[in-house]
Amino acid sequence: MARLDYDALNATLRYLMFSVFSVRPGALGDQRDAVVDETVTFLKQQEERGVVVRGLYDVAGLRADADFMIWTHAQRVEALQGTYADFRRTTTLGRASQPVWSSVALHRPAEFNKSHIPAFLAGEEPGAY
């Protein structure tokens, strides 16, 4: 692995958004290929506004009231808000989903160990969970 530039990474301002949704039972029907394609296209398009989609995770059974989570991050919280609003307003999956909870965080350098960098800033691949 390449040596990380800790000063540059710690100077990087990144907002994170974790948004959890439930899907109304039966709202998507059985033929979901078009819904998946539309969602994938939408999420890829968010790069244009500076939003990185870290992952879309199946959380069914981890919370009784939730089905999936979207993890995004960007330099501007407004970009994350735009992605969240557009997902709910313009995609079939978003319109069939109800928010369970959503939270925004901000990365800041560790107080005592400046080499402690989150995996998403260090360029590591996302895990399954």
C-alpha positions in Angstrom: 0.0 0.0 0.0 1.2 3.5 -0.9 2.3 5.7 1.9 -0.5 8.0 3.0 0.0 11.8 3.2 -1.5 12.2 6.7 -1.3 16.0 6.6 -3.3 16.2 3.4 -5.8 13.7 4.5 -6.3 15.4 7.8 -6.8 18.7 6.0 -9.6 17.2 3.9 -13.1 18.3 4.9 -15.7 15.5 4.3 -19.2 15.3 5.4 -20.8 11.8 5.7 -24.4 10.9 5.4 -25.9 7.6 6.6 -29.5 7.3 5.4 -31.7 4.3 6.3 -34.9 3.5 4.6 -37.7 1.0 4.7 -39.5 -0.1 1.5 -43.3 -0.4 1.5 -44.1 -4.1 1.1 -45.2 -4.9 -2.5 -44.4 -1.4 -3.7 -41.7 -2.6 -6.2 -43.4 -5.7 -7.5 -41.4 -8.8 -8.6 -39.7 -7.4 -11.7 -37.0 -5.2 -10.2 -34.3 -5.1 -12.8 -35.4 -1.7 -14.1 -35.5 -0.3 -10.5 -32.0 -1.6 -9.9 -30.7 -0.1 -13.1 -32.3 3.3 -12.4 -30.9 3.3 -8.9 -27.4 2.4 -10.0 -27.5 5.1 -12.7 -28.8 7.7 -10.3 -26.1 6.9 -7.7 -23.3 7.1 -10.3 -24.6 10.4 -11.5 -24.0 11.9 -8.0 -20.3 12.0 -8.8 -21.1 15.1 -10.9 -22.2 17.0 -7.8 -19.1 15.8 -5.8 -20.9 13.1 -3.9 -19.2 9.7 -3.4 -21.5 6.8 -2.8 -19.5 4.6 -0.4 -22.1 1.9 -0.3 -25.7 0.7 -0.4 -26.2 -1.9 2.4 -28.9 -4.4 3.1 -29.8 -3.9 6.7 -32.9 -6.1 6.8 -33.1 -7.9 10.1 -30.5 -5.6 11.7 -33.3 -3.2 12.5 -36.9 -4.2 12.6 -38.0 -1.1 10.7 -35.4 -0.9 8.0 -34.4 -2.5 4.7 -31.4 -0.6 3.3 -28.8 2.1 4.1 -27.0 4.5 1.7 -23.6 5.8 2.8 -22.5 8.9 1.0 -19.8 11.6 1.6 -18.9 14.9 0.0 -17.0 18.2 0.7 -20.3 20.0 1.0 -23.3 19.0 3.2 -25.6 20.7 0.6 -24.5 18.2 -2.0 -25.5 15.3 0.3 -28.8 16.9 1.0 -29.4 17.3 -2.8 -28.6 13.6 -3.4 -30.9 12.6 -0.5 -33.8 14.8 -1.8 -33.4 13.8 -5.4 -33.2 10.1 -4.5 -36.5 10.3 -2.7 -38.1 12.5 -5.4 -36.9 11.1 -8.7 -36.2 7.4 -8.3 -38.7 4.6 -8.2 -36.9 3.1 -5.2 -36.7 6.4 -3.4 -40.5 7.0 -3.9 -41.3 3.5 -2.7 -39.1 4.1 0.5 -39.8 5.7 3.8 -36.9 7.3 5.8 -36.2 5.4 9.0 -33.4 7.7 10.1 -30.6 9.8 8.6 -27.5 11.3 10.2 -24.7 13.5 9.0 -21.2 13.5 10.4 -18.0 15.4 9.7 -14.6 13.9 9.6 -12.0 15.7 11.7 -8.5 14.6 12.6 -8.0 12.4 15.6 -6.8 14.5 18.6 -3.8 12.3 19.6 -3.0 10.1 16.7 -2.9 12.0 13.4 -2.2 8.8 11.5 -5.6 7.4 12.5 -7.5 7.9 9.2 -10.9 6.5 8.3 -10.8 3.8 5.6 -13.0 5.9 3.3 -10.5 8.7 3.3 -7.5 6.4 3.1 -8.8 5.0 -0.2 -9.6 1.5 1.1 -12.3 -0.5 -0.6 -15.7 -0.6 1.2 -16.4 -3.7 3.3 -19.6 -5.8 3.1 -20.8 -4.0 6.3 
